[in-house]
């Protein structure tokens, strides 16, 4: 695995500056491609049904069609070959615009991931599942719409928190003792999306290891918009644990410097091996091999680049490298392809 000594240098080398992804005034980088057209406490009514479904799938076996026997639970599991999907940023274009939720896009994306052969053993999502007044009533219906669409995928999903799971501003920082405290959006994210995994904090980790003992992988799911010193110490401690692969997943990429975790995480990450930082926030797909960052933010939110909506499937190769294929959700064709060593 490579060390991330040059995070900010790599960020400066990104290709094209695109429109900001969140409600803050940040910008980030994008890539060119084909032009797009175009939901810890009890919850109620249809939201309760979606959460129950998510809980039922929180411990799943990689199906026989996946070709990767093993069991992935909320704490991880074992696989013959590491394979996972990445989906990011699914929200309506305007606040409280639940009628404009991109249900068709995200449903098709999850159907595509389910139909992939081999099917990924699990998926991770990069945040922003809603665009709702942080103290209003539209958060729960929007998260319900997302979870309903996600039911198309039969294996377990590990989400991270986005800025829209706080107040919507990139600089927002929710959670007990933080500046923005406990918003409705934060509460619903915790109960509806992390509750079924048994997570009691907005950040968590899981490990996936090879059945033959030849490799180990850890996934550190960071809550950038619920950042505090406790989480920083947790992250540093988790990164210190030796594994073959280390994936850090958070919502904001390195360019979103107003996000609470971005600057302090630079020094933390530079002190440890890193396979890849996986983020969203910018509503496109991009891959920075030198900086070891992948952005997956084209899961239904208004696009900020030239790529269509889509998703990524990561697959371990016999030599240990990981192949990252970015798919167009309408054609199911690979648009971009990258290989990266441990």
Secondary structure as UniProt FT lines:
FT   STRAND          2..3
FT   TURN            5..6
FT   HELIX           7..12
FT   STRAND          16..18
FT   STRAND          28..30
FT   HELIX           45..56
FT   STRAND          60..61
FT   HELIX           64..66
FT   STRAND          71..73
FT   TURN            74..75
FT   STRAND          76..79
FT   STRAND          83..87
FT   TURN            95..96
FT   HELIX           98..100
FT   HELIX           103..115
FT   STRAND          122..125
FT   TURN            134..135
FT   HELIX           138..150
FT   TURN            151..152
FT   STRAND          156..159
FT   HELIX           163..165
FT   TURN            166..167
FT   TURN            170..171
FT   TURN            176..177
FT   TURN            179..180
FT   HELIX           184..189
FT   HELIX           190..194
FT   HELIX           195..197
FT   STRAND          204..210
FT   TURN            211..212
FT   STRAND          216..221
FT   HELIX           224..226
FT   HELIX           229..239
FT   STRAND          245..249
FT   TURN            254..255
FT   TURN            257..258
FT   TURN            260..261
FT   HELIX           262..270
FT   STRAND          273..274
FT   STRAND          276..279
FT   STRAND          285..288
FT   TURN            289..292
FT   STRAND          293..296
FT   STRAND          310..316
FT   TURN            318..319
FT   STRAND          322..328
FT   TURN            329..331
FT   STRAND          334..340
//
